[in-house]
Amino acid sequence: MSKKTTTTAIPEGFKTVDEKSSLTFQNASNWKKAKSDGVMVQGIYLGLTEEDNYGKMNYKIEATVDGISFDKEGNEVEFSAGDLVIVNDSGNLKRRMDGIAEGSEIIVTYDGTEKMRKGPYKGTAAHQFSVYARSESEAG
């Protein structure tokens, strides 16, 4: 069977399935190990993943700018605009993401850890995040 060719012009910005973007996982524990804080990802929020092995759904974001991540040893790893970035869930991040609509342009920052002040895990260090969303009036 011969390969079928198309004469239809493909609009700019589309990729073939052979040109899939890379996948990067942002894990707060790796950022802590690297003794780093700052922007984890800037991009378009695509929604939640399916449940992972721990029963958590994580955040899918298509990066709109190049960025960095850290591996398990704390080494810096770069990712590019267009890559899919998965940010691992946490209680603090879940509260920050509440109300963020799919399709919103956001920035997620890792802000280190802080000891919990109440509840069953009082005194335990918890990862802290900030989430910034582009306001509707600034959206292009």
MILO-60359 format. One line per 8 residues: number of its first residue (from 1); for each residue x, y, z of N, C-alpha, C. Coordinates in nm, 4 decimals, always signed. Layout:
! MILO-60359
NUM	X:Y:Z:X:Y:Z:X:Y:Z ~ ...
! end
This chain:
! MILO-60359
1	+0.0849:-0.1172:+0.0000:+0.0000:+0.0000:+0.0000:+0.0895:+0.1235:+0.0000 ~ +0.0640:+0.2155:-0.0877:+0.1464:+0.3356:-0.0942:+0.0981:+0.4380:+0.0079 ~ +0.1923:+0.5226:+0.0481:+0.1610:+0.6267:+0.1450:+0.0782:+0.7349:+0.0768 ~ -0.0328:+0.7704:+0.1386:-0.1214:+0.8718:+0.0824:-0.0660:+1.0101:+0.1142 ~ -0.0616:+1.0958:+0.0176:-0.0175:+1.2336:+0.0405:-0.1383:+1.3247:+0.0324 ~ -0.1267:+1.4393:+0.0967:-0.2363:+1.5346:+0.0981:-0.1936:+1.6625:+0.0274 ~ -0.2854:+1.7235:-0.0393:-0.2579:+1.8509:-0.1053:-0.3181:+1.9659:-0.0257 ~ -0.3829:+1.9345:+0.0858:-0.4435:+2.0365:+0.1692:-0.3341:+2.1051:+0.2506
9	-0.3352:+2.2368:+0.2520:-0.2375:+2.3117:+0.3313:-0.2733:+2.2977:+0.4794 ~ -0.1753:+2.2616:+0.5585:-0.1949:+2.2483:+0.7032:-0.1674:+2.3852:+0.7661 ~ -0.2618:+2.4353:+0.8457:-0.2421:+2.5674:+0.9076:-0.1172:+2.5700:+0.9958 ~ -0.0550:+2.6859:+1.0031:+0.0629:+2.7054:+1.0856:+0.0305:+2.6744:+1.2319 ~ +0.1260:+2.6187:+1.3026:+0.1090:+2.5897:+1.4447:+0.0712:+2.4467:+1.4738 ~ +0.0294:+2.3691:+1.3734:-0.0033:+2.2288:+1.3934:+0.1232:+2.1452:+1.3789 ~ +0.1316:+2.0363:+1.4585:+0.2453:+1.9457:+1.4519:+0.1961:+1.8084:+1.4110 ~ +0.2789:+1.7333:+1.3403:+0.2433:+1.5948:+1.3123:+0.2596:+1.5155:+1.4404
17	+0.2005:+1.3978:+1.4449:+0.2136:+1.3158:+1.5652:+0.3575:+1.2733:+1.5868 ~ +0.4410:+1.2802:+1.4840:+0.5827:+1.2469:+1.4982:+0.6612:+1.3598:+1.5641 ~ +0.6012:+1.4772:+1.5780:+0.6698:+1.5931:+1.6340:+0.6086:+1.6332:+1.7685 ~ +0.5723:+1.5344:+1.8483:+0.5102:+1.5630:+1.9771:+0.6060:+1.6416:+2.0663 ~ +0.5492:+1.7263:+2.1502:+0.6319:+1.8015:+2.2428:+0.6809:+1.7096:+2.3541 ~ +0.7797:+1.7563:+2.4244:+0.8353:+1.6809:+2.5363:+0.7416:+1.6884:+2.6561 ~ +0.7630:+1.6001:+2.7488:+0.6843:+1.5952:+2.8711:+0.7780:+1.6186:+2.9887 ~ +0.7441:+1.7144:+3.0749:+0.8249:+1.7480:+3.1918:+0.7373:+1.7370:+3.3156
25	+0.7909:+1.6737:+3.4195:+0.7203:+1.6660:+3.5473:+0.7840:+1.7637:+3.6447 ~ +0.7003:+1.8463:+3.7065:+0.7472:+1.9392:+3.8087:+0.7069:+1.8819:+3.9444 ~ +0.8065:+1.8449:+4.0224:+0.7854:+1.7842:+4.1525:+0.8440:+1.8767:+4.2582 ~ +0.7620:+1.9241:+4.3508:+0.8071:+2.0198:+4.4523:+0.9210:+1.9631:+4.5368 ~ +0.9210:+1.8339:+4.5631:+1.0292:+1.7740:+4.6430:+1.1636:+1.7887:+4.5729 ~ +1.1635:+1.7792:+4.4393:+1.2885:+1.7980:+4.3648:+1.3352:+1.9437:+4.3731 ~ +1.2411:+2.0379:+4.3712:+1.2774:+2.1792:+4.3857:+1.3357:+2.2035:+4.5248 ~ +1.2756:+2.1419:+4.6263:+1.3267:+2.1573:+4.7630:+1.4677:+2.1001:+4.7719
33	+1.4883:+1.9825:+4.7137:+1.6200:+1.9181:+4.7163:+1.7242:+2.0071:+4.6480 ~ +1.6844:+2.0760:+4.5420:+1.7752:+2.1642:+4.4691:+1.7946:+2.2982:+4.5421 ~ +1.7234:+2.3153:+4.6531:+1.7271:+2.4401:+4.7308:+1.6967:+2.5594:+4.6406 ~ +1.5917:+2.5422:+4.5610:+1.5538:+2.6463:+4.4663:+1.4061:+2.6808:+4.4826 ~ +1.3739:+2.8026:+4.4477:+1.2346:+2.8427:+4.4381:+1.2228:+2.9323:+4.3154 ~ +1.1020:+2.9609:+4.2749:+1.0813:+3.0459:+4.1584:+0.9788:+2.9877:+4.0643 ~ +0.9805:+3.0364:+3.9407:+0.8790:+2.9984:+3.8423:+0.8986:+2.8525:+3.8003 ~ +0.7951:+2.7726:+3.8224:+0.7961:+2.6333:+3.7772:+0.7524:+2.6240:+3.6325
41	+0.6499:+2.7019:+3.5973:+0.5996:+2.6994:+3.4593:+0.5120:+2.8214:+3.4346 ~ +0.5206:+2.8722:+3.3124:+0.4275:+2.9734:+3.2631:+0.3644:+2.9136:+3.1396 ~ +0.2313:+2.9121:+3.1366:+0.1671:+2.8526:+3.0210:+0.0165:+2.8493:+3.0301 ~ -0.0425:+2.7688:+2.9435:-0.1877:+2.7558:+2.9338:-0.2309:+2.6331:+3.0136 ~ -0.3208:+2.6542:+3.1100:-0.3723:+2.5453:+3.1927:-0.4669:+2.4599:+3.1091 ~ -0.4341:+2.3314:+3.0961:-0.5117:+2.2396:+3.0133:-0.6077:+2.1518:+3.0922 ~ -0.5984:+2.1533:+3.2249:-0.6852:+2.0698:+3.3070:-0.6055:+1.9708:+3.3899 ~ -0.6772:+1.8729:+3.4425:-0.6167:+1.7730:+3.5309:-0.5845:+1.6446:+3.4563
49	-0.4840:+1.5733:+3.5058:-0.4507:+1.4416:+3.4532:-0.5470:+1.3391:+3.5117 ~ -0.5377:+1.2171:+3.4638:-0.6052:+1.1054:+3.5307:-0.5362:+1.0843:+3.6649 ~ -0.5976:+1.0099:+3.7548:-0.5352:+0.9817:+3.8840:-0.4026:+0.9108:+3.8642 ~ -0.3019:+0.9508:+3.9451:-0.1724:+0.8855:+3.9386:-0.1706:+0.7662:+4.0339 ~ -0.0540:+0.7074:+4.0547:-0.0409:+0.5900:+4.1424:-0.0761:+0.6197:+4.2875 ~ -0.0816:+0.7477:+4.3244:-0.1121:+0.7879:+4.4616:-0.2554:+0.8386:+4.4758 ~ -0.3351:+0.8255:+4.3694:-0.4740:+0.8693:+4.3735:-0.4908:+1.0196:+4.3539 ~ -0.3849:+1.0881:+4.3105:-0.3920:+1.2326:+4.2893:-0.4036:+1.2637:+4.1408
57	-0.4755:+1.3703:+4.1122:-0.4795:+1.4235:+3.9759:-0.3878:+1.5456:+3.9749 ~ -0.3009:+1.5545:+3.8764:-0.2026:+1.6612:+3.8679:-0.2420:+1.7606:+3.7599 ~ -0.1689:+1.8720:+3.7507:-0.2059:+1.9833:+3.6644:-0.1277:+1.9792:+3.5337 ~ -0.2006:+1.9830:+3.4189:-0.1391:+1.9830:+3.2865:-0.1325:+2.1267:+3.2366 ~ -0.0107:+2.1690:+3.1996:+0.0096:+2.3056:+3.1527:+0.0988:+2.3004:+3.0286 ~ +0.0552:+2.3658:+2.9209:+0.1394:+2.3776:+2.8030:+0.2257:+2.5016:+2.8196 ~ +0.3574:+2.4821:+2.8305:+0.4495:+2.5933:+2.8531:+0.4445:+2.6910:+2.7362 ~ +0.4391:+2.8209:+2.7688:+0.4434:+2.9238:+2.6650:+0.5800:+2.9912:+2.6597
65	+0.6651:+2.9611:+2.7564:+0.8038:+3.0102:+2.7572:+0.8939:+2.8955:+2.8025 ~ +1.0213:+2.9029:+2.7680:+1.1186:+2.8039:+2.8144:+1.1281:+2.8109:+2.9659 ~ +1.1654:+2.6991:+3.0292:+1.1768:+2.6973:+3.1743:+1.2708:+2.5881:+3.2225 ~ +1.2732:+2.5712:+3.3543:+1.3571:+2.4688:+3.4148:+1.2770:+2.3816:+3.5099 ~ +1.3281:+2.2639:+3.5302:+1.2770:+2.1689:+3.6278:+1.3996:+2.1118:+3.6977 ~ +1.3786:+2.0228:+3.7925:+1.4885:+1.9560:+3.8604:+1.4598:+1.8072:+3.8658 ~ +1.5635:+1.7255:+3.8444:+1.5463:+1.5807:+3.8545:+1.5577:+1.5383:+4.0012 ~ +1.5481:+1.4088:+4.0269:+1.5483:+1.3576:+4.1647:+1.6763:+1.3878:+4.2399
73	+1.7862:+1.4103:+4.1666:+1.9138:+1.4425:+4.2307:+1.9320:+1.5931:+4.2511 ~ +1.8348:+1.6719:+4.2048:+1.8430:+1.8166:+4.2190:+1.9157:+1.8851:+4.1050 ~ +1.9417:+1.8127:+3.9960:+2.0070:+1.8705:+3.8788:+1.9055:+1.9445:+3.7929 ~ +1.9466:+2.0579:+3.7392:+1.8582:+2.1390:+3.6547:+1.8346:+2.0713:+3.5199 ~ +1.7089:+2.0722:+3.4769:+1.6692:+2.0171:+3.3482:+1.5853:+2.1237:+3.2780 ~ +1.6171:+2.1534:+3.1529:+1.5447:+2.2567:+3.0794:+1.4274:+2.1975:+3.0020 ~ +1.3224:+2.2790:+2.9840:+1.2139:+2.2440:+2.8933:+1.1849:+2.3651:+2.8070 ~ +1.1126:+2.3434:+2.6978:+1.0906:+2.4479:+2.5987:+0.9440:+2.4893:+2.5905
81	+0.9220:+2.6092:+2.5399:+0.7864:+2.6538:+2.5100:+0.7229:+2.5503:+2.4174 ~ +0.5988:+2.5162:+2.4433:+0.5290:+2.4145:+2.3652:+0.5296:+2.2787:+2.4320 ~ +0.6199:+2.2569:+2.5279:+0.6251:+2.1295:+2.5990:+0.5087:+2.1186:+2.6966 ~ +0.4671:+1.9969:+2.7229:+0.3645:+1.9705:+2.8230:+0.4333:+1.9548:+2.9582 ~ +0.3887:+2.0311:+3.0561:+0.4455:+2.0274:+3.1910:+0.3369:+1.9787:+3.2860 ~ +0.3695:+1.8764:+3.3636:+0.2785:+1.8243:+3.4651:+0.3295:+1.8704:+3.6012 ~ +0.2480:+1.9471:+3.6727:+0.2847:+1.9936:+3.8067:+0.2128:+1.9048:+3.9067 ~ +0.2927:+1.8375:+3.9915:+0.2355:+1.7467:+4.0903:+0.1491:+1.8226:+4.1900
89	+0.0379:+1.7617:+4.2261:-0.0616:+1.8191:+4.3161:-0.0098:+1.8255:+4.4599 ~ -0.0626:+1.9200:+4.5338:-0.0443:+1.9286:+4.6790:-0.1637:+2.0065:+4.7323 ~ -0.1865:+1.9980:+4.8610:-0.2995:+2.0697:+4.9208:-0.2925:+2.2193:+4.8976 ~ -0.1726:+2.2772:+4.9144:-0.1556:+2.4205:+4.8964:-0.1806:+2.4602:+4.7514 ~ -0.1266:+2.3834:+4.6576:-0.1469:+2.4145:+4.5163:-0.2929:+2.3978:+4.4765 ~ -0.3579:+2.2955:+4.5308:-0.4998:+2.2735:+4.5000:-0.5826:+2.3961:+4.5387 ~ -0.5548:+2.4544:+4.6547:-0.6269:+2.5751:+4.6968:-0.5981:+2.6915:+4.6018 ~ -0.4745:+2.7043:+4.5565:-0.4376:+2.8142:+4.4661:-0.5022:+2.7973:+4.3279
97	-0.5185:+2.6732:+4.2832:-0.5735:+2.6469:+4.1498:-0.7261:+2.6481:+4.1483 ~ -0.7889:+2.6476:+4.2644:-0.9343:+2.6491:+4.2708:-0.9873:+2.7717:+4.1969 ~ -1.0734:+2.7511:+4.1016:-1.1339:+2.8611:+4.0266:-1.0575:+2.9004:+3.9007 ~ -0.9400:+2.8381:+3.8753:-0.8666:+2.8673:+3.7520:-0.9306:+2.7860:+3.6396 ~ -0.9771:+2.8536:+3.5366:-1.0453:+2.7866:+3.4254:-0.9445:+2.7280:+3.3268 ~ -0.9806:+2.6137:+3.2691:-0.8996:+2.5572:+3.1616:-0.8895:+2.6613:+3.0511 ~ -0.7715:+2.6720:+2.9912:-0.7481:+2.7708:+2.8872:-0.6883:+2.9007:+2.9396 ~ -0.6836:+2.9157:+3.0725:-0.6252:+3.0368:+3.1313:-0.4734:+3.0326:+3.1207
105	-0.4127:+3.1486:+3.0967:-0.2675:+3.1572:+3.1006:-0.2273:+3.1842:+3.2450 ~ -0.1392:+3.0991:+3.2973:-0.1012:+3.1083:+3.4380:+0.0504:+3.0993:+3.4545 ~ +0.0955:+3.1396:+3.5715:+0.2326:+3.1178:+3.6163:+0.2224:+3.0482:+3.7512 ~ +0.2949:+2.9371:+3.7674:+0.3006:+2.8655:+3.8946:+0.4421:+2.8811:+3.9482 ~ +0.4535:+2.9308:+4.0720:+0.5846:+2.9416:+4.1347:+0.5924:+2.8498:+4.2551 ~ +0.7133:+2.7985:+4.2793:+0.7402:+2.7216:+4.4008:+0.8011:+2.8183:+4.5004 ~ +0.7429:+2.8232:+4.6211:+0.7832:+2.9204:+4.7225:+0.8480:+2.8566:+4.8452 ~ +0.8980:+2.7344:+4.8323:+0.9631:+2.6679:+4.9450:+0.8636:+2.5949:+5.0330
113	+0.9022:+2.5744:+5.1582:+0.8146:+2.5050:+5.2518:+0.7862:+2.5931:+5.3732 ~ +0.6771:+2.5582:+5.4391:+0.6360:+2.6269:+5.5616:+0.5731:+2.5229:+5.6519 ~ +0.5978:+2.5314:+5.7821:+0.5383:+2.4345:+5.8745:+0.3889:+2.4606:+5.8884 ~ +0.3136:+2.3517:+5.8840:+0.1687:+2.3619:+5.8992:+0.1379:+2.4040:+6.0431 ~ +0.0414:+2.4940:+6.0593:+0.0103:+2.5507:+6.1902:-0.1040:+2.4810:+6.2630 ~ -0.1815:+2.3996:+6.1887:-0.2945:+2.3315:+6.2526:-0.3262:+2.2041:+6.1773 ~ -0.4190:+2.1286:+6.2307:-0.4616:+2.0047:+6.1662:-0.3766:+1.8852:+6.2071 ~ -0.4079:+1.7696:+6.1500:-0.3395:+1.6458:+6.1897:-0.1907:+1.6445:+6.1545
121	-0.1487:+1.7304:+6.0604:-0.0075:+1.7351:+6.0209:+0.0640:+1.8583:+6.0769 ~ +0.0077:+1.9174:+6.1835:+0.0657:+2.0364:+6.2457:+0.2152:+2.0135:+6.2725 ~ +0.2967:+2.1125:+6.2345:+0.4408:+2.1041:+6.2544:+0.5163:+2.0400:+6.1388 ~ +0.4441:+1.9811:+6.0439:+0.5057:+1.9185:+5.9267:+0.5280:+2.0240:+5.8183 ~ +0.6429:+2.0172:+5.7517:+0.6716:+2.1109:+5.6434:+0.5831:+2.0788:+5.5229 ~ +0.5207:+2.1819:+5.4679:+0.4346:+2.1666:+5.3498:+0.4859:+2.2578:+5.2384 ~ +0.4841:+2.2067:+5.1161:+0.5256:+2.2856:+5.0009:+0.4291:+2.4015:+4.9804 ~ +0.4846:+2.5169:+4.9434:+0.4056:+2.6379:+4.9206:+0.4189:+2.6821:+4.7747
129	+0.3100:+2.7306:+4.7197:+0.3051:+2.7734:+4.5796:+0.2324:+2.9066:+4.5696 ~ +0.2578:+2.9766:+4.4602:+0.1769:+3.0915:+4.4211:+0.1309:+3.0644:+4.2787 ~ +0.0107:+3.1101:+4.2469:-0.0426:+3.0963:+4.1116:-0.0910:+3.2339:+4.0682 ~ -0.0462:+3.2735:+3.9504:-0.0850:+3.4013:+3.8922:-0.1586:+3.3728:+3.7621 ~ -0.2727:+3.4367:+3.7431:-0.3502:+3.4189:+3.6195:-0.3573:+3.5520:+3.5464 ~ -0.3422:+3.5460:+3.4146:-0.3535:+3.6687:+3.3340:-0.4978:+3.7163:+3.3430 ~ -0.5149:+3.8448:+3.3735:-0.6494:+3.8992:+3.3846:-0.7152:+3.9020:+3.2473 ~ -0.8460:+3.8933:+3.2451:-0.9220:+3.8928:+3.1184:-0.8906:+4.0167:+3.0352
137	-0.8718:+4.1320:+3.1001:-0.8484:+4.2555:+3.0252:-0.7116:+4.2547:+2.9556 ~ -0.6182:+4.1702:+3.0029:-0.4843:+4.1645:+2.9422:-0.4697:+4.0490:+2.8460 ~ -0.5684:+3.9588:+2.8414:-0.5592:+3.8423:+2.7532:-0.5620:+3.8901:+2.6083 ~ -0.4751:+3.8265:+2.5263:-0.4662:+3.8682:+2.3868:-0.5471:+3.7874:+2.3025
! end
